[in-house]
Amino acid sequence: MTMLLIVLLGVLGAYALYIATMSARSTVRPEHYLDGGQAIPAWGHIFASTGLALATFSLYDHLLLVAAYGLQASHLAIGLVVAAIIAALFQKRLWLAARLTGLRTLGELVGAYYGSVTLRLYLLFVLFLFTIPVSAVCLAELGATVSSATRGEVTGGMAIWATAFFLFLFSVIGGWRGVVYVLAAETLLLLALMVFLAIFAGTTFDSFAFAERGIATPAAILADRLPGVIAFTKGIGKQVPEGGIWTAVGVLSFALAMSGIVLSPAFSLLGISTRGRSSLAFTQVWMIGGIAAGLLVLLAPVLGAEIASSATGAGGAPSVAGFADRLAAVDQMVGAAYLILFMLSLQIAVAAFAMSGASAMTIELLARYILPGMTATAERTAARISLGFIYLAIAIAASIAPFASAILSPLALSLTVQLIPALLGLCWLPWITRGGVLSGLIIATIVVVFTEPAGIVAFESLFIDLPWGRWPLTVHAAAWGLFFNVIVSIIISLFTRKHELSEERRRLHDTYQADFPAHFGGPGLRAAKWSLTLLWMFLAIGPGAIIGNTIFNWSFGEATTAPRFPSLLAWQIVSWLSGVLLVWWLAYRSELSVTATEPRRTIELVPPPERLSASDTPGWIAQGLGRLARRNDPGPERARRR
């Protein structure tokens, strides 16, 4: 199967290079290399966004979790519907703000709106987490899978460096537009492979019978139900929750963390750079909330059951390679297609994070502070050089520091979610202030770091053991941070709101209301929409989700659609379908994600680019980076000496 896998990957690689080359030839202006000229077609955004959502959700890890924990882990897929709701709340207004102000990235928008260099640096740090540690983890998983499936004929290191070189090659040729086109094509193949492999496994191995016999999880794990509302444990690494870690509160808090998918720098750049206004709503409702979440809800248990029954990992743990061998024994082409499914998902994540990182770094850091006044051609060259260093760093981290990358990578989504108060101020609530946002971010970052492995490992290795582990009380770190973040942001903003709202910020919100309003209806209908949203979250993924453990069996006894059909699975399907209807109501009917007109640039939120040593730059930043900026300016005295 090794040679067949290499041949198939070669074909996909050649196709990606062809798409990237055609995209490069169609690019008219050099600056379009970084963001596609903010004219990515609707179809490109629709498929690339869906693929990026699945990749950031981590299809690879999700199927292994389902194999290990059963339907309680499969319930996490409904978190993509929550991500779609969050996207409907923010994505259109971010797109409008970018068009109205002429800014091109999420970091530029947030930093300019609040007039804060610190917020820009926070966004750059989040960007770094996605670009290096998260991408390195994806490449390391890809290398381990290939090495295991080929029994060492292709080593993990070879797979990592070959994949990194291939991704760099088509990215450096095609730029952002080329990457989006390649991701769109790979997403279409990814979705087709998911459906095909689930049907093939179900008909060949009778894995549809998992509904009757269950998923072969360890004896202490409740495979067909959620293990209660909450578990009063010290957290992972300190105390093992009874029945599994995915309690109802655990699922809800994980879903909040997954909303970081649509707030991430890569996803935001994809939304800002799209040309089609209607593609935002279509992507949120039908692709992410509908197809992506639906395929995981319906198909992940089928594939997870087979992965669990093919366990070959350490100590009998579920592994991807074991099921690949079973498929290859029936048909080698199907076995190779199964491996390509995971490789596509991992490659989509790495390519999107790396290219968006190079673009954002060039726009937000190099062209604004380090080398202001760069020409468009120089920006393109800088982005290509940055891309090369990024892929080199990713490959090195994946090869020699996979553990360190795995420690840092969970911070990415958790810290991204902490941007919600800042985005609420930018998009909806003008009374939220810079002081409130910064205070909330500081508190939230501390809380997140010390409820994720990075802070726990660092603190305990230097000082003493903490009394809690990762995700205490089975509450995700993102939810812990967001809880304190919202409280602090609101309190500080209420005390400082009279002193901060500038004329340009006021004009931005006035433009939202006058030209691009949301149509919630009257006070009663507005209250009904948000009340139903909260009610759905409570019942679908919150404490009310445990009703799904037994309600269908109570109602219908054993006369369900299949003998002993899991009640929780039926609840998940109902929750998914009702969630899609809810997203449609918000995105289309309330016009949170559609607009009839194209906005024109009318607002200046930010002054022209300037060096880091400028007088209005915070002193601690100017002192630390001013010397680097001055090196690039010879000055009159140095020029005369030359």
C-alpha positions as CSV (number, residue, x, y, z in Angstrom):
1,M,0.0,0.0,0.0
2,T,3.0,2.3,0.5
3,M,3.6,2.8,-3.2
4,L,0.0,3.3,-3.9
5,L,-0.2,5.9,-1.2
6,I,2.8,7.8,-2.6
7,V,1.3,7.7,-6.1
8,L,-2.0,9.1,-5.0
9,L,-0.3,11.8,-3.0
10,G,1.8,12.7,-6.0
11,V,-1.3,13.1,-8.1
12,L,-2.9,15.4,-5.5
13,G,0.3,17.3,-5.2
14,A,0.5,17.9,-9.0
15,Y,-3.1,19.1,-9.0
16,A,-2.4,21.5,-6.2
17,L,0.6,22.9,-8.0
18,Y,-1.4,23.3,-11.1
19,I,-4.1,25.3,-9.3
20,A,-1.5,27.4,-7.5
21,T,0.2,28.2,-10.8
22,M,-3.0,29.2,-12.5
23,S,-3.9,31.4,-9.6
24,A,-0.5,33.1,-9.7
25,R,-0.9,33.8,-13.4
26,S,-4.3,35.4,-12.8
27,T,-3.1,37.7,-10.0
28,V,-2.9,41.2,-11.4
29,R,-1.3,43.3,-8.6
30,P,1.5,42.2,-6.2
31,E,-0.4,43.2,-3.1
32,H,-3.1,40.7,-4.0
33,Y,-0.6,38.0,-3.0
34,L,-1.3,38.6,0.7
35,D,-5.1,38.7,0.7
36,G,-6.4,37.8,-2.8
37,G,-7.3,41.5,-3.4
38,Q,-10.3,40.8,-1.0
39,A,-11.9,39.3,-4.0
40,I,-12.0,35.5,-3.2
41,P,-15.0,34.1,-5.1
42,A,-18.0,32.8,-3.2
43,W,-17.3,29.1,-4.0
44,G,-13.8,29.4,-2.8
45,H,-14.8,30.8,0.5
46,I,-17.7,28.3,1.0
47,F,-15.5,25.2,0.6
48,A,-12.3,26.5,2.1
49,S,-14.1,27.7,5.2
50,T,-15.8,24.4,5.6
51,G,-12.5,22.5,5.3
52,L,-10.8,24.9,7.7
53,A,-13.5,24.5,10.2
54,L,-13.2,20.7,10.1
55,A,-9.4,20.8,10.1
56,T,-9.3,23.2,13.1
57,F,-11.9,21.1,14.9
58,S,-9.4,18.2,14.2
59,L,-11.2,15.4,12.4
60,Y,-8.2,13.2,13.2
61,D,-8.4,13.7,17.0
62,H,-12.2,13.7,17.0
63,L,-12.5,10.2,15.5
64,L,-9.9,8.9,18.0
65,L,-11.9,10.5,20.8
66,V,-15.1,8.8,19.6
67,A,-13.3,5.5,19.4
68,A,-12.1,6.0,23.0
69,Y,-15.2,7.6,24.6
70,G,-18.1,6.6,22.4
71,L,-21.1,8.8,21.8
72,Q,-20.3,11.2,24.7
73,A,-17.3,12.4,22.6
74,S,-19.4,12.3,19.4
75,H,-21.6,14.9,21.1
76,L,-18.8,17.4,20.7
77,A,-19.6,17.7,16.9
78,I,-22.6,19.9,17.8
79,G,-20.1,22.4,18.8
80,L,-19.7,23.3,15.2
81,V,-23.3,24.6,15.2
82,V,-22.3,26.9,18.1
83,A,-19.3,28.0,16.0
84,A,-21.7,28.8,13.1
85,I,-23.8,30.9,15.5
86,I,-20.7,32.8,16.6
87,A,-19.7,33.3,13.0
88,A,-23.2,34.7,12.2
89,L,-22.8,37.1,15.1
90,F,-19.4,38.6,14.0
91,Q,-18.4,37.6,10.5
92,K,-20.5,40.0,8.5
93,R,-19.7,43.0,10.7
94,L,-16.0,42.2,10.5
95,W,-16.3,42.1,6.7
96,L,-18.1,45.4,6.7
97,A,-15.6,47.0,9.0
98,A,-12.7,45.9,6.7
99,R,-14.4,47.4,3.7
100,L,-15.4,50.6,5.5
101,T,-11.9,51.2,6.9
102,G,-9.7,49.7,4.3
103,L,-8.0,47.4,6.8
104,R,-7.2,43.8,5.8
105,T,-6.8,41.6,8.9
106,L,-8.4,40.9,12.2
107,G,-5.4,42.2,14.1
108,E,-5.5,45.5,12.2
109,L,-9.2,45.9,12.9
110,V,-9.1,45.2,16.6
111,G,-5.9,47.2,17.2
112,A,-7.1,50.2,15.2
113,Y,-10.6,50.2,16.7
114,Y,-9.3,50.3,20.2
115,G,-6.1,52.2,19.4
116,S,-4.0,49.6,21.2
117,V,-0.7,48.2,20.2
118,T,-1.0,45.7,23.0
119,L,-4.1,44.2,21.4
120,R,-2.2,44.0,18.1
121,L,0.6,42.0,19.9
122,Y,-2.0,39.8,21.6
123,L,-3.4,38.9,18.1
124,L,0.1,38.3,16.8
125,F,0.7,35.9,19.7
126,V,-2.5,34.0,18.9
127,L,-1.4,34.0,15.3
128,F,1.9,32.5,16.4
129,L,0.2,29.7,18.3
130,F,-1.8,28.7,15.3
131,T,1.0,29.1,12.8
132,I,3.8,27.2,14.7
133,P,2.6,24.9,17.6
134,V,-0.8,23.9,16.2
135,S,0.6,23.4,12.7
136,A,3.6,21.4,14.1
137,V,1.2,19.1,16.0
138,C,-0.7,18.5,12.8
139,L,2.5,17.7,10.9
140,A,3.7,15.4,13.7
141,E,0.4,13.5,13.6
142,L,0.6,13.2,9.9
143,G,4.1,11.9,10.1
144,A,3.2,9.3,12.8
145,T,0.2,8.1,10.8
146,V,2.2,7.6,7.6
147,S,5.1,5.9,9.4
148,S,2.7,3.5,11.2
149,A,0.6,2.7,8.1
150,T,3.7,2.0,6.0
151,R,5.4,0.1,8.8
152,G,8.4,2.3,8.8
153,E,9.0,2.3,5.0
154,V,8.3,6.0,5.1
155,T,9.6,7.4,8.4
156,G,7.8,10.1,10.3
157,G,10.6,12.6,9.7
158,M,10.5,12.0,5.9
159,A,6.8,12.5,5.8
160,I,7.0,15.7,7.9
161,W,9.7,17.3,5.7
162,A,8.2,16.2,2.4
163,T,4.8,17.5,3.4
164,A,6.2,20.8,4.6
165,F,8.1,21.3,1.4
166,F,5.1,20.5,-0.8
167,L,2.8,22.8,1.2
168,F,5.4,25.6,1.0
169,L,5.8,25.1,-2.7
170,F,2.2,25.6,-3.8
171,S,1.7,28.3,-1.1
172,V,4.7,30.4,-2.2
173,I,3.6,30.1,-5.8
174,G,-0.1,30.9,-5.5
175,G,-0.3,33.2,-2.5
176,W,-3.4,33.5,-0.4
177,R,-5.7,33.1,-3.4
178,G,-3.9,30.0,-4.6
179,V,-4.0,28.5,-1.1
180,V,-7.8,29.1,-0.8
181,Y,-8.4,27.5,-4.2
182,V,-6.4,24.4,-3.2
183,L,-8.1,24.2,0.2
184,A,-11.5,24.4,-1.6
185,A,-10.6,21.5,-3.9
186,E,-9.2,19.4,-1.0
187,T,-12.3,20.1,1.1
188,L,-14.6,18.7,-1.6
189,L,-12.5,15.6,-1.8
190,L,-12.4,15.4,2.0
191,L,-16.2,15.5,2.3
192,A,-16.6,12.9,-0.4
193,L,-14.1,10.5,1.3
194,M,-15.9,10.8,4.6
195,V,-19.2,9.7,3.1
196,F,-17.7,7.0,1.0
197,L,-15.6,5.5,3.8
198,A,-18.4,5.5,6.3
199,I,-20.7,3.7,3.8
200,F,-18.0,1.3,2.8
201,A,-17.2,0.5,6.5
202,G,-20.8,0.1,7.3
203,T,-21.6,-2.3,4.5
204,T,-18.3,-4.3,4.6
205,F,-17.8,-4.7,8.4
206,D,-21.4,-4.3,9.5
207,S,-20.4,-1.3,11.6
208,F,-23.8,0.2,11.4
209,A,-24.6,-2.4,14.1
210,F,-22.6,-0.2,16.5
211,A,-26.0,1.2,17.4
212,E,-26.9,-2.2,18.8
213,R,-23.6,-3.5,20.2
214,G,-22.1,-0.1,21.1
215,I,-18.6,1.2,20.6
216,A,-15.8,-0.9,22.2
217,T,-14.6,1.7,24.8
218,P,-12.9,0.8,28.1
219,A,-15.1,-0.7,30.7
220,A,-15.1,2.4,32.9
221,I,-16.3,4.7,30.1
222,L,-20.0,5.3,29.4
223,A,-20.0,4.8,25.6
224,D,-23.7,5.5,25.0
225,R,-24.5,8.4,27.3
226,L,-23.2,11.6,28.9
227,P,-21.7,11.0,32.3
228,G,-23.9,13.5,34.1
229,V,-24.1,17.3,34.2
230,I,-20.8,18.0,35.8
231,A,-18.0,16.0,37.5
232,F,-16.6,17.5,40.7
233,T,-13.0,16.5,39.9
234,K,-9.7,18.3,40.3
235,G,-9.1,18.0,36.5
236,I,-7.3,15.8,34.0
237,G,-4.0,14.6,35.4
238,K,-5.2,14.9,39.1
239,Q,-8.3,12.9,39.2
240,V,-10.1,10.6,36.8
241,P,-13.8,11.5,36.3
242,E,-16.2,8.6,36.7
243,G,-17.7,7.5,33.4
244,G,-15.6,9.8,31.2
245,I,-14.7,13.4,30.9
246,W,-17.4,14.6,28.5
247,T,-20.1,15.6,30.9
248,A,-22.8,18.0,29.7
249,V,-20.9,21.0,31.1
250,G,-17.7,19.6,29.5
251,V,-19.4,19.4,26.1
252,L,-20.8,23.0,26.5
253,S,-17.5,24.5,27.5
254,F,-15.7,22.6,24.7
255,A,-18.3,24.0,22.3
256,L,-17.4,27.5,23.5
257,A,-13.8,26.7,22.8
258,M,-14.7,25.5,19.3
259,S,-16.1,28.9,18.6
260,G,-12.5,30.0,18.5
261,I,-12.4,28.3,15.1
262,V,-14.4,31.1,13.4
263,L,-12.6,33.8,15.4
264,S,-9.1,32.6,14.5
265,P,-6.8,34.8,12.3
266,A,-6.9,32.3,9.4
267,F,-10.7,32.0,9.4
268,S,-11.2,35.8,9.8
269,L,-8.8,36.5,6.9
270,L,-10.7,34.1,4.8
271,G,-14.0,35.9,5.6
272,I,-12.6,39.4,5.2
273,S,-11.0,38.5,1.8
274,T,-14.1,37.0,0.3
275,R,-15.9,38.9,-2.5
276,G,-19.3,37.2,-2.3
277,R,-21.6,38.7,0.3
278,S,-24.1,35.9,0.3
279,S,-21.4,33.2,0.8
280,L,-21.0,34.1,4.5
281,A,-24.6,33.0,5.4
282,F,-24.5,30.0,3.1
283,T,-21.2,28.8,4.7
284,Q,-22.4,29.3,8.2
285,V,-25.8,27.7,7.8
286,W,-25.5,24.9,5.2
287,M,-21.8,24.1,5.2
288,I,-20.5,24.4,8.8
289,G,-23.7,24.0,10.8
290,G,-25.3,21.7,8.2
291,I,-22.9,19.5,6.3
292,A,-19.8,19.6,8.5
293,A,-21.6,19.1,11.8
294,G,-24.0,16.7,10.3
295,L,-21.4,14.4,8.8
296,L,-19.6,14.2,12.1
297,V,-22.8,13.5,14.1
298,L,-23.9,10.8,11.6
299,L,-20.7,9.3,10.4
300,A,-18.1,9.7,13.2
301,P,-19.8,6.9,15.3
302,V,-19.5,4.5,12.4
303,L,-15.9,5.2,11.8
304,G,-15.1,5.5,15.5
305,A,-16.6,2.1,16.2
306,E,-14.3,0.5,13.6
307,I,-11.2,2.4,14.8
308,A,-12.0,1.1,18.3
309,S,-12.4,-2.5,17.2
310,S,-9.1,-2.2,15.2
311,A,-7.1,-0.9,18.2
312,T,-3.4,-1.5,17.7
313,G,-1.9,1.5,19.6
314,A,0.1,1.4,22.8
315,G,-1.9,-0.6,25.4
316,G,-4.6,-1.4,22.9
317,A,-5.4,2.3,22.4
318,P,-7.4,3.3,19.3
319,S,-5.2,4.1,16.3
320,V,-5.7,5.2,12.7
321,A,-3.3,2.7,11.3
322,G,-5.1,-0.3,12.6
323,F,-8.3,0.4,10.7
324,A,-6.2,1.3,7.6
325,D,-4.8,-2.2,7.7
326,R,-8.3,-3.8,7.9
327,L,-9.4,-1.7,4.9
328,A,-6.3,-2.5,2.9
329,A,-6.9,-6.2,3.5
330,V,-10.2,-5.7,1.6
331,D,-9.1,-3.2,-0.9
332,Q,-5.7,-1.4,-0.9
333,M,-7.2,1.7,-2.7
334,V,-9.8,2.1,0.1
335,G,-7.1,1.8,2.7
336,A,-5.0,4.5,1.0
337,A,-8.1,6.7,0.7
338,Y,-8.7,6.3,4.4
339,L,-5.2,7.6,5.1
340,I,-5.6,10.4,2.6
341,L,-8.7,11.5,4.4
342,F,-6.7,12.3,7.5
343,M,-3.8,13.7,5.6
344,L,-6.1,16.1,3.8
345,S,-7.5,17.4,7.0
346,L,-4.1,17.9,8.6
347,Q,-2.7,19.6,5.4
348,I,-5.6,22.0,5.2
349,A,-4.9,23.2,8.7
350,V,-1.2,23.6,8.2
351,A,-1.5,25.4,4.8
352,A,-4.2,27.8,6.0
353,F,-2.4,28.7,9.3
354,A,1.0,29.1,7.6
355,M,-0.2,31.3,4.7
356,S,-2.4,33.4,6.9
357,G,0.5,33.8,9.4
358,A,2.8,35.0,6.6
359,S,0.2,37.5,5.3
360,A,-0.8,38.9,8.7
361,M,2.8,39.2,9.9
362,T,3.7,41.1,6.8
363,I,0.7,43.4,7.0
364,E,0.5,44.0,10.7
365,L,4.2,43.9,11.7
366,L,6.6,44.4,8.9
367,A,4.7,46.8,6.7
368,R,3.4,48.9,9.6
369,Y,6.1,49.0,12.2
370,I,9.4,47.5,11.0
371,L,9.6,48.7,7.4
372,P,6.8,51.3,6.9
373,G,6.3,52.5,3.4
374,M,7.0,49.1,1.8
375,T,6.0,48.9,-1.8
376,A,3.5,46.2,-2.9
377,T,6.3,44.2,-4.5
378,A,8.4,44.4,-1.4
379,E,5.4,43.2,0.7
380,R,5.0,40.2,-1.6
381,T,8.7,39.4,-1.3
382,A,8.5,39.8,2.5
383,A,5.5,37.5,2.7
384,R,7.3,34.8,0.7
385,I,10.4,35.0,2.9
386,S,8.2,34.9,6.0
387,L,6.4,31.8,4.6
388,G,9.7,30.0,4.1
389,F,10.8,30.7,7.7
390,I,7.4,29.6,9.0
391,Y,7.5,26.3,7.2
392,L,11.0,25.7,8.4
393,A,10.0,26.4,12.0
394,I,6.9,24.1,11.7
395,A,9.0,21.2,10.3
396,I,11.7,21.6,13.0
397,A,9.1,21.8,15.8
398,A,7.2,18.8,14.4
399,S,10.4,16.8,14.1
400,I,12.4,17.5,17.2
401,A,9.9,19.2,19.6
402,P,6.5,17.6,19.2
403,F,5.9,17.4,22.9
404,A,6.5,21.1,23.4
405,S,4.2,21.9,20.5
406,A,1.5,19.7,22.0
407,I,1.9,21.6,25.3
408,L,1.5,25.0,23.6
409,S,-1.1,24.2,20.9
410,P,-4.2,23.9,23.2
411,L,-3.7,27.6,24.1
412,A,-4.6,28.7,20.6
413,L,-8.4,28.2,20.6
414,S,-8.7,29.0,24.3
415,L,-7.0,32.4,23.9
416,T,-8.8,33.1,20.7
417,V,-12.2,32.8,22.4
418,Q,-11.1,35.5,24.8
419,L,-11.5,38.0,22.0
420,I,-15.3,37.8,22.2
421,P,-15.7,40.9,24.4
422,A,-13.3,42.9,22.1
423,L,-15.3,41.8,19.0
424,L,-18.6,42.6,20.7
425,G,-17.3,46.1,21.2
426,L,-16.1,46.4,17.6
427,C,-19.3,44.9,16.1
428,W,-22.2,45.6,18.4
429,L,-21.6,47.3,21.7
430,P,-19.8,50.7,21.4
431,W,-19.7,51.2,25.1
432,I,-17.1,48.4,25.6
433,T,-13.8,50.2,26.1
434,R,-10.2,49.5,25.6
435,G,-9.5,49.4,29.3
436,G,-12.3,46.9,29.8
437,V,-11.0,44.7,27.0
438,L,-7.4,44.8,28.1
439,S,-8.3,44.1,31.8
440,G,-10.5,41.2,30.8
441,L,-7.8,39.7,28.5
442,I,-5.1,39.9,31.2
443,I,-7.3,38.0,33.7
444,A,-8.5,35.5,31.1
445,T,-5.0,34.8,29.8
446,I,-3.8,34.0,33.3
447,V,-6.8,31.7,34.0
448,V,-6.5,29.9,30.6
449,V,-2.7,29.3,31.0
450,F,-3.1,27.8,34.4
451,T,-6.0,25.5,33.4
452,E,-4.1,24.2,30.3
453,P,-0.9,22.0,30.2
454,A,1.4,24.9,29.4
455,G,0.9,26.8,32.6
456,I,0.5,23.7,34.8
457,V,3.6,22.0,33.6
458,A,5.7,25.1,33.7
459,F,4.6,26.1,37.2
460,E,4.8,22.6,38.7
461,S,8.3,22.0,37.3
462,L,9.6,25.3,38.8
463,F,7.6,25.6,42.1
464,I,5.0,23.3,43.7
465,D,2.2,21.1,42.5
466,L,-1.1,23.0,41.9
467,P,-4.2,21.7,43.5
468,W,-6.0,21.3,40.2
469,G,-5.2,19.8,36.8
470,R,-6.4,20.5,33.3
471,W,-10.0,21.5,32.9
472,P,-11.1,21.3,36.6
473,L,-14.7,20.3,37.2
474,T,-14.7,19.0,33.5
475,V,-14.9,22.7,32.4
476,H,-12.8,23.6,29.4
477,A,-10.1,26.3,30.0
478,A,-11.7,28.5,27.4
479,A,-14.9,28.7,29.4
480,W,-13.0,29.4,32.7
481,G,-11.2,32.3,31.0
482,L,-14.3,33.6,29.3
483,F,-16.3,33.7,32.5
484,F,-13.8,36.0,34.2
485,N,-13.1,37.9,31.0
486,V,-16.8,38.9,30.5
487,I,-17.2,40.0,34.1
488,V,-14.1,42.1,34.2
489,S,-14.6,43.6,30.7
490,I,-18.2,44.7,31.6
491,I,-17.3,46.2,34.9
492,I,-14.3,48.2,33.7
493,S,-16.2,49.3,30.6
494,L,-19.1,50.7,32.6
495,F,-16.7,52.9,34.6
496,T,-14.7,54.1,31.6
497,R,-17.1,54.3,28.7
498,K,-17.7,58.1,28.9
499,H,-14.0,58.9,28.2
500,E,-13.1,56.8,25.2
501,L,-15.6,56.6,22.3
502,S,-14.0,58.5,19.4
503,E,-15.8,60.1,16.5
504,E,-14.5,57.5,14.0
505,R,-15.7,54.6,16.2
506,R,-19.1,56.3,16.6
507,R,-19.3,56.7,12.8
508,L,-18.6,53.1,12.3
509,H,-21.4,52.0,14.5
510,D,-23.7,54.6,13.0
511,T,-23.0,53.2,9.6
512,Y,-23.8,49.7,10.8
513,Q,-27.2,50.8,12.1
514,A,-28.1,53.1,9.2
515,D,-26.9,51.1,6.2
516,F,-26.5,47.5,7.3
517,P,-28.9,46.9,10.2
518,A,-29.8,43.6,11.6
519,H,-33.5,42.8,11.5
520,F,-34.5,41.2,14.8
521,G,-38.0,42.5,14.7
522,G,-39.8,44.1,17.6
523,P,-38.7,43.8,21.3
524,G,-40.8,40.6,21.7
525,L,-39.3,38.9,18.6
526,R,-35.8,40.0,19.5
527,A,-36.2,38.5,23.0
528,A,-37.7,35.3,21.5
529,K,-34.7,34.8,19.2
530,W,-32.1,35.1,21.8
531,S,-34.1,33.2,24.4
532,L,-34.6,30.3,21.9
533,T,-30.8,30.4,21.2
534,L,-30.0,30.1,24.9
535,L,-32.7,27.4,25.3
536,W,-31.3,25.4,22.4
537,M,-27.8,25.6,23.8
538,F,-29.1,24.4,27.2
539,L,-30.9,21.4,25.8
540,A,-28.5,20.5,22.9
541,I,-25.1,20.8,24.6
542,G,-25.7,22.2,28.1
543,P,-27.0,20.6,31.3
544,G,-30.3,19.7,29.5
545,A,-28.4,17.4,27.1
546,I,-28.5,14.6,29.6
547,I,-32.2,14.3,28.9
548,G,-31.0,12.6,25.7
549,N,-29.6,9.7,27.6
550,T,-33.0,8.2,28.2
551,I,-35.9,10.3,26.8
552,F,-36.4,8.4,23.5
553,N,-36.3,5.1,25.3
554,W,-38.9,6.3,27.7
555,S,-41.1,7.4,24.9
556,F,-40.8,4.5,22.5
557,G,-39.3,1.7,24.6
558,E,-37.5,-0.8,22.4
559,A,-39.6,0.1,19.3
560,T,-37.1,2.6,17.9
561,T,-35.5,2.9,14.4
562,A,-33.1,0.0,15.3
563,P,-32.9,-2.5,18.2
564,R,-31.5,-0.7,21.2
565,F,-30.9,2.5,19.1
566,P,-28.9,4.8,21.4
567,S,-31.2,7.5,22.8
568,L,-28.2,9.9,23.0
569,L,-27.6,9.5,19.2
570,A,-31.2,10.3,18.5
571,W,-30.9,13.4,20.7
572,Q,-27.8,14.5,18.9
573,I,-29.5,14.3,15.5
574,V,-32.5,16.3,16.7
575,S,-30.2,18.9,18.3
576,W,-28.2,19.2,15.1
577,L,-31.2,19.7,12.9
578,S,-32.8,22.2,15.2
579,G,-29.5,24.0,15.5
580,V,-29.2,24.4,11.7
581,L,-32.7,25.9,11.7
582,L,-31.7,28.3,14.4
583,V,-28.6,29.4,12.5
584,W,-30.7,29.9,9.4
585,W,-33.1,32.1,11.4
586,L,-30.3,34.3,12.6
587,A,-28.1,34.4,9.5
588,Y,-30.9,34.8,6.9
589,R,-34.1,36.0,8.5
590,S,-32.4,38.4,10.9
591,E,-29.9,39.3,8.2
592,L,-26.9,38.8,10.5
593,S,-24.9,37.5,7.6
594,V,-26.4,38.9,4.4
595,T,-26.2,42.4,2.9
596,A,-27.7,43.9,-0.2
597,T,-25.0,46.5,-1.0
598,E,-21.2,46.7,-1.2
599,P,-19.8,49.2,1.3
600,R,-17.1,51.7,0.3
601,R,-14.2,53.0,2.4
602,T,-15.4,56.0,4.3
603,I,-13.8,55.7,7.8
604,E,-10.2,56.2,8.9
605,L,-9.6,54.3,12.1
606,V,-5.9,54.3,12.1
607,P,-3.1,56.8,11.3
608,P,-0.5,56.0,8.5
609,P,2.1,53.4,9.2
610,E,4.9,54.5,11.5
611,R,8.0,53.0,13.1
612,L,7.9,51.4,16.5
613,S,9.9,54.2,18.0
614,A,7.2,56.8,17.3
615,S,6.1,58.9,20.3
616,D,2.6,57.4,20.7
617,T,3.9,53.8,20.8
618,P,4.0,52.4,24.3
619,G,7.4,52.9,25.8
620,W,8.0,49.2,26.7
621,I,7.5,48.3,23.1
622,A,9.5,51.2,21.6
623,Q,12.5,50.4,23.9
624,G,12.4,46.7,23.1
625,L,12.0,46.9,19.3
626,G,13.1,50.5,18.4
627,R,16.7,49.4,17.8
628,L,15.6,46.8,15.3
629,A,13.6,49.5,13.4
630,R,16.5,51.9,13.4
631,R,18.8,49.4,11.9
632,N,16.8,49.6,8.7
633,D,17.1,53.4,8.5
634,P,20.7,54.5,7.8
635,G,19.9,58.2,8.8
636,P,21.7,61.2,7.5
637,E,24.9,60.8,9.6
638,R,25.3,57.1,8.8
639,A,24.5,57.8,5.1
640,R,27.3,60.5,4.9
641,R,29.8,58.1,6.5
642,R,28.9,55.6,3.8
